[in-house]
């Protein structure tokens, strides 16, 4: 499953530079699938949605840092554990129960974004 940042976030920003997928953004920040990945142009995401990877998407949160679920791999393929959770001083980076994925799915997503 993806990781989510809860409302307990203190906006310290420790998590953002640790994400190997560039899936973490500051509240109110627009985001793209392209940033921090090898994706470009029109793509079909592993879950089947077709998107333009260059288009800026609206922020998921307007108050705290947020994680884009389609870009989060729980650091599979890079690290042993999610780096955002490892560095978070208030333990607000937790599994997202609304985005459950197997380890194989997470590794496939990592390969899709970075190969």
Secondary structure, DSSP 8 states (H G I E B T S, - for coil): --EEE-TT-----TTGGG-TT--EE-TT--B-SSTTSS--SEEE-TTS-EEETTS-B--S-SSS-EE-TTT--TTTTT-SS-HHHHH-TT--EEE-TTS---HHHHHHHHHHHH-
